[in-house]
Amino acid sequence: MSLVFYSQVDNADDWRAALHAADPALAFHAWPDCGPFEDVEAVLAWKAPPGFYRRFPNLKLIINLGAGVDNIVRDTTLPAGTPITRISDPEMGRMMGQFLLTCVMRHFREFGTFERARAERRWAYVHPRETRECTVGMMGLGQLGAVAAAEFVRQGFRVLGWSRSPKVPVTRSAAHGAGSRPPCVGGGGGV
């Protein structure tokens, strides 16, 4: 199999070593050194430019290096029927959980109030609330959302969640499916 690697932020040599350890016969090519386009069967990429995938007439698989595939599916020149998958690893879930917790804590602890007060050179006091007084709504409880939801629960927040399919509950209340109403929509006192 011939695979082309494309990323402006990830190290191709690291990926080459890891993939060759799993499959020494893999023909790994880092863009733009990819040999004949018709030999390429898979692309491992992060944010390839629009039109990138159409170069490879025998493409059988697109592997996205990140969680979101929106930049791939937005490409109107994407070869029809080409399967798209994404990398999933525990560190990605931890990083997303940390990012979301930071965003929620910024809102919950009212950092904006303190930033405005500082800019105005005045003292501000906001009486701290207990996390149990706040509900966090999670739209999506997949591999990334479930890790973030579990972290919110660990911090003492009430967590309500929704996902497209049934999940092992990590939240106080959860719903799933296109016809269900997310329990985190329509309530007050949350973020």
Beta strands, then each sheet from edge to edge (+ up, - down):
strand 1: 2-6
strand 2: 27-30
strand 3: 42-45
strand 4: 61-64
strand 5: 84-86
strand 6: 135-139
strand 7: 158-163
strand 8: 173-176
sheet 1: 2+ 1+ 3+ 4+ 5+
sheet 2: 6+ 7+ 8+
end
